[in-house]
């Protein structure tokens, strides 16, 4: 199971990241530096398989949240360098949660519970419809308002099933 961790901040640099010898993969990988504004920075390795919510273009100065596997090995360098699994560009119109949701559709950290409505769009990362129950899976949840309860509850606009 993926242990989704995140880092939120402003993109300060985007550059090519060389992955192999003989120029293979040249231009396909990027190194994205993100600074949280209070003294912490992270470098995200963005690969062709990194999922960008809403397929947005990210530029220097954008506020983003990068999700990575907290259990994956990382090089002991500063700033830390993580392989980005999911990138989210900040938007005032939507919230995004990337996590494992159990059979009650509650996130692994216990902070969010989903109430699926008939108009909730449930799709795979490639945009195709997902016809099964999204419980007990890694999900990218795009939602608006939540209740003030613990856990907060929401009816998501869209759920992306991360197979």
C-alpha positions as CSV (number, residue, x, y, z in Angstrom):
1,X,0.0,0.0,0.0
2,X,1.2,3.5,-0.9
3,X,1.7,5.8,2.1
4,X,0.8,9.1,0.5
5,X,2.7,12.0,1.9
6,X,2.5,15.6,0.5
7,X,4.4,18.8,0.4
8,X,2.7,22.1,-0.5
9,X,4.4,25.3,-1.7
10,X,5.4,27.5,-4.6
11,X,7.3,26.2,-7.6
12,X,10.7,28.0,-7.7
13,X,12.4,26.0,-10.5
14,X,11.6,23.5,-13.3
15,X,14.5,21.9,-15.2
16,X,15.2,18.8,-17.2
17,X,16.3,15.8,-15.1
18,X,18.7,13.3,-16.7
19,X,17.8,9.7,-15.8
20,X,20.1,7.5,-17.8
21,X,23.1,7.2,-20.0
22,X,23.2,7.9,-23.7
23,X,20.5,10.6,-23.4
24,X,17.7,8.0,-23.1
25,X,14.6,9.7,-21.7
26,X,16.1,13.1,-22.2
27,X,13.4,15.7,-21.8
28,X,10.9,13.3,-20.4
29,X,11.7,13.8,-16.8
30,X,11.6,17.2,-14.9
31,X,13.0,18.3,-11.6
32,X,10.5,20.7,-9.9
33,X,11.7,22.6,-6.9
34,X,9.0,23.6,-4.4
35,X,9.4,26.0,-1.4
36,X,6.8,26.2,1.4
37,X,7.7,29.8,2.3
38,X,8.8,28.9,5.9
39,X,12.3,27.5,5.2
40,X,11.6,24.0,3.7
41,X,12.1,23.0,0.1
42,X,11.6,19.8,-1.8
43,X,12.7,18.7,-5.3
44,X,10.1,16.5,-7.0
45,X,11.2,14.2,-9.9
46,X,8.3,14.5,-12.4
47,X,8.1,11.5,-14.7
48,X,5.8,10.8,-17.7
49,X,3.7,8.7,-15.3
50,X,3.2,11.5,-12.7
51,X,-0.6,12.3,-12.7
52,X,-1.4,16.0,-12.9
53,X,-5.0,16.7,-11.6
54,X,-7.0,18.2,-14.5
55,X,-3.9,17.8,-16.7
56,X,-2.9,21.4,-15.9
57,X,0.4,23.0,-16.9
58,X,2.5,24.0,-14.0
59,X,4.9,27.0,-14.2
60,X,7.3,28.8,-11.9
61,X,5.3,30.8,-9.3
62,X,2.4,28.4,-9.2
63,X,1.2,27.0,-5.8
64,X,1.2,23.2,-5.9
65,X,0.9,20.1,-3.7
66,X,3.1,17.2,-4.6
67,X,2.2,13.7,-3.4
68,X,4.8,11.0,-3.0
69,X,5.2,7.5,-1.4
70,X,6.4,8.1,2.1
71,X,7.6,4.4,2.1
72,X,9.8,4.7,-1.0
73,X,13.6,5.0,-0.6
74,X,15.0,8.5,-1.2
75,X,18.6,9.7,-1.6
76,X,20.0,11.3,1.5
77,X,20.5,14.8,0.0
78,X,19.3,18.3,0.8
79,X,16.8,19.4,-0.3
80,X,15.0,16.1,-0.2
81,X,14.1,14.6,-3.6
82,X,10.9,12.6,-4.0
83,X,9.4,10.9,-7.1
84,X,6.1,12.7,-7.6
85,X,3.1,10.4,-8.0
86,X,0.4,13.1,-8.2
87,X,0.7,16.9,-8.6
88,X,-2.1,19.3,-7.8
89,X,-2.1,23.0,-8.9
90,X,-3.8,25.1,-6.2
91,X,-7.3,26.3,-7.2
92,X,-9.7,28.4,-5.1
93,X,-12.6,26.4,-6.5
94,X,-11.7,22.9,-5.5
95,X,-10.1,20.8,-2.8
96,X,-8.1,17.6,-3.6
97,X,-7.3,14.6,-1.3
98,X,-5.0,11.8,-2.4
99,X,-5.2,8.8,0.0
100,X,-6.4,5.3,0.6
101,X,-10.1,5.1,1.4
102,X,-11.4,2.1,3.3
103,X,-14.7,0.3,2.9
104,X,-16.6,3.1,4.6
105,X,-14.9,5.5,2.1
106,X,-12.9,7.1,5.0
107,X,-9.4,8.3,4.3
108,X,-6.5,6.5,6.0
109,X,-5.8,9.6,8.2
110,X,-9.5,9.6,9.4
111,X,-10.0,13.2,8.2
112,X,-12.4,12.8,5.3
113,X,-15.4,10.6,4.5
114,X,-17.0,10.4,1.1
115,X,-20.7,10.4,0.3
116,X,-21.1,9.4,-3.3
117,X,-24.0,10.9,-5.2
118,X,-25.5,9.7,-8.5
119,X,-23.8,12.6,-10.3
120,X,-20.3,11.9,-8.8
121,X,-18.0,11.2,-11.7
122,X,-15.8,8.1,-11.0
123,X,-13.1,7.5,-13.5
124,X,-9.7,5.9,-14.0
125,X,-6.5,8.0,-14.4
126,X,-6.9,7.6,-18.1
127,X,-10.3,9.2,-18.0
128,X,-12.3,6.1,-18.7
129,X,-15.3,5.3,-16.4
130,X,-14.8,3.1,-13.4
131,X,-17.8,0.8,-12.8
132,X,-17.0,-0.8,-9.5
133,X,-17.2,0.4,-5.9
134,X,-14.2,2.8,-5.2
135,X,-13.9,1.6,-1.6
136,X,-10.6,0.0,-0.4
137,X,-8.6,1.8,-3.0
138,X,-6.2,4.6,-3.5
139,X,-8.2,7.6,-4.7
140,X,-7.7,11.1,-6.0
141,X,-10.8,13.0,-4.7
142,X,-11.8,16.3,-6.0
143,X,-14.4,18.1,-3.9
144,X,-15.8,21.4,-2.7
145,X,-17.3,22.0,0.7
146,X,-17.2,19.7,3.7
147,X,-19.1,19.4,6.9
148,X,-17.6,20.5,10.2
149,X,-17.8,17.0,11.6
150,X,-15.0,14.7,12.5
151,X,-14.3,13.2,10.0
152,X,-15.3,15.9,7.6
153,X,-17.8,14.6,5.1
154,X,-18.2,15.7,1.5
155,X,-19.9,14.7,-1.7
156,X,-17.1,14.7,-4.3
157,X,-17.4,16.2,-7.8
158,X,-15.0,13.6,-9.2
159,X,-13.1,10.5,-8.0
160,X,-10.1,9.3,-9.8
161,X,-9.3,5.6,-9.0
162,X,-5.5,5.2,-8.8
163,X,-5.1,1.5,-9.8
